[in-house]
Amino acid sequence: MKKLFTIILIAFCGTNLLHGQLSFSKSNLEQFKNTKTYIVLEDNMFSEFNANIKKAAELYWKITPYEIIGQSEFAKLCNQESNASFLTLVNGTYSLGKNTLEVNLLTLVIGDKSGKIDKMREVISIPLATFDEDGESNSYGYKLAGIIKAMHYMLDTLAQIDISPNDLKMFLRANRHDILQQTLLLTPDDVSSDINTADKLKKVYPYKFAFVEENKIEEAIYKNENKAFVHHIGELGNWSMFVIISCENGRLLYGNYKQAKDSKLLGVTKDDFLIIQ
């Protein structure tokens, strides 16, 4: 399977990490808008994706007509290249030095007559989580609705502007000061260990924030509250990637990537909070 590129991920990591170039295409986006989107479930009764995508799509998938299908239906429809798009999970493999790591990606592609996903034209993809040594991914289901909102925001915004790879990090940080007007919802895993309590963080960030359980973030997303959450993709070796997303409308407020000398400094760090302010 090809290494599907993500607009967010390439902004974080640059082309050296992904061994490729930006693949976003407005022509693909325009064709996508004329398709019916098939949201493809996993063949796994315990799938975190399956358990959350139906509700998220019903409330927030507005850009095209859609239908939720299984893998068998996908096999029958995937060769439709003019009127079908697919939102599905894929594994992307990345090389970082001597390490080869897998990332769970939510990717939106247009069907191809070959029926092969590596031939399908990508519209946009968003990394959900990294995998651990046992092949298990970090939890993301509680924020999947927020990620769907973010995907819509990206599709709507990128259709109206031209962005080069050099502009992407600036694009991701353009709204960073708006975080100060919202309550930033965090889990301890979202931030570096030196600021993973309220007492530690308020010395660096004297604005509204709260360390909460995952279900509170999910609740804020579905209530469209004036709050923001961190989508920390996880660890890629000693790389860390995250984006801060508005619970209300999926607007991207800030994003960063970093290679840390110390694993305790992965996630949102003191330096990031200084940039936000």
N, C-alpha and C positions, 0 to 999 in steps of 0.2 A: 504494500500500500504506500502510495506516495506520501511524502512529508507535507501535509497540508499546511499552508501558511496562514497565520492569523494576523490581522491588522494590529491588534493589541500586542500580541507577543512579539511581533517584529519591531514594534516601537520600543519595547522593553529591551530586547536582546540584540538587535542589530543583525545584519546579514552574516556576520562571522559565526554566530551561534547556529543559525538555521541553514547555512550553506545555500542561500538562495536570494531572491529579490522579491520585492513587494509584488503581490499578484492581484491586488484589487483592480477591478475593471468596471467602469461605468456602463459599458455595453452589456456586461453580464448582469449588472443590477437592473438595467432597463428591461432585459429579457425576463429576468426573474419576476418582475412585477406583473407580467402577463401570464404567469403560470399558476397552477394550483399546487400548494405545498403539501407534501406528504410527510408527516412527522412519524419517524420510524422508531418503534419500540424495540427494546432488547429482548432476546430470548432468555429471559432470566426472571423468574417469579419474584426474586428478592431485589430487583433492580431499583436503585435509588432514583434513576432517571424516570422509569415508568411510573413510579409512585407519585411523582410530582409534576410531570410535564402536562398531563391532561388538564389539571386545574389551571396551570399557568397559561397554557395555550388558549383555553376558553375565555379567560379574562383579558389577555394581553396580546394575542397574535391577531393583529388587525391589518397587516400590510398586504396579505393575499388570502384568498379562500384556502382552507386547509382541511385535511382529513388525517386522523391518526390510524396508522396501519402497523402490521407486524412484519417480520422478516420475510415470510412467504409472499405477502402482497408486494413488498419491495422488489423481490426477485422478478415479479411479473411486470412491474411498472418502470423499472429503472432504465429501460432502453428508450423511453419517451424523451426526445431531446428538444422538443419545441414547446411543450405545454405542461411539463412537470418539473417541480423542484423538490428537493428532499432535505429535511432537517434531521440529521442523524449523528450518532456518536461514532467516532473513529479513534484509533490509537495512533498518535504521532510519536516517532522515535527520534531522539536528538542525541548527538554526541558532544560530550563536554570533557575534553581531555581524554582520559582513559575510560571514562564512564559512558555507558549508553543507557539513557533513561527514557521512560515512556510517559506521555502526557495524554490524558483523556480530553478529547476535543469535541465540542459541539460545532458541527460544520453544516453550512447551508450550501448545497450544490445544485446545479441544473443537470437533468438527466442526459445521458449520452447513448447513442444507438448501440454502442458496444456493450452497454450494461455494466461496465466496469467503473468502479468509483474513482480509480486513479486517472480515468479519462474525463471525468465529469468536470465541468467548469465551476470553480469555486466562486461563490458570492461573498461570503464572510465566514470566519470561524472564530470561536472564542475558547481558550483553554479553560477547562473546568477544574482539573486537579492532576497532581502527579500520582504515580503508583509507588507503593512501598515494595520491599523485597519479596513479599508474599503475593504481589499482584493486586493488592487492594488499594483503591484510590482514597484520597482524603474526602471527607464529607462535603457535599455541595448541594444536596437536595433542598435544604432549608432556604437557600438563596437562589434557586433556579428561576423563580419568577422574576427576580431582580435582574438576572442575567438575560432573560428574554426581553425585558424592558430595555436593557442596555444594547442588545442587538438591534432592536427597533430604532433606538436613538442613533446608533452608528449608521444604519442603512439610510435613515432620513437625512442625516447630516452630510454624509459623504456624497450623497447624490447631488448636493448643492455646491460643493466646493472641490477644489483640486488640492490633493495632499501628496507631497513627495515623501519618501522615507525620512528625509532630514527634518520634515515638518511635523512628523507624527508625535514626537515627545512634546513639542510645543502645543499641539492640538490636545493632547491628554491633560496638559496642565493649565489650559486656558481658563478653566472654571474653578481653580483650586481655592480661591478666596471665598467662594460661595459656601464652602464647608463650614466657615466660621458662623454662618447664619443658621446652621442646622445642628441637630444633635448627632454626633458621630457614634455609631454603635460598634462596639469592638468585642472580640473574644481575646483571651490572653494569647492565643496562638497567632493572632493577626499582627502583633507588635513584637519588637525585640524584647528580650528578657529583662533588660535594664529599665523598662518602662511598662511592665505588664500588670501593674496595679494602679488603682485610681490615685493613690498618694504619690506614686512615682511620676505618673504622667502629668498630673496637674501642675507640677513644677515646671514643665516644659510647654504645656499646652493649656493655657488658662481660659479655655472656651468650653462649650457644652459637649460632653461625651459621657458614655456609660459603658462599663463592662457588663455584658449581658449573656444569657444563655442563647443558643442558636434559635430556639423557638420564638424569642422576642424579636430577633431580626426578621424572621419569616413573617411574623405578625405585622411589623412595621411596613414591610414591602406590600403585603396584601391590603393594608389599610391606606396605602399611598401617603404615608406620613412625611412630614418635613424633617426627615432624618436621612442619614447616609450610612452605608455599610462598606466594609472592606472585603473585596474578593481576593483573598490571598491564595494564589494558585498552588503554592507549596514550594518545596525545595527541589531544584534541579542541580544535584550535586551541591555546590556551595553558592549557587545562584538563587535569588529570591525574586519573585515577581508578584505584583499586586496592582489592583486598581480600586479606587473608591467610587462608588456608584450611588446616585440619588435613589432613595426608596420611592420617592414620589413619581418620578418619570423616567428613570433609567439613565439620566444624564451622567456622562463621565466627568468626574470632578478632579481627579488626580490619578496619576499612575507612575510607577517607577520600577526599575529593575536594579539589582545590585549583586555584586560578587563579594561575599563577606569573608574576611579572614577567620572570623569566629562564628560558629553556627548559632551562637546566642544572639547574633545581630541580624538575623534574618527576619523579614517582615517589615512593617512600618517602623522607622527608626526616629531618633531625636532629630536628625538632619531633615527628614521628610516633614516633620511637624514644623520645623523652622521655615521650610519652603512654603508650606501651606499658609503660614501667617504672613 
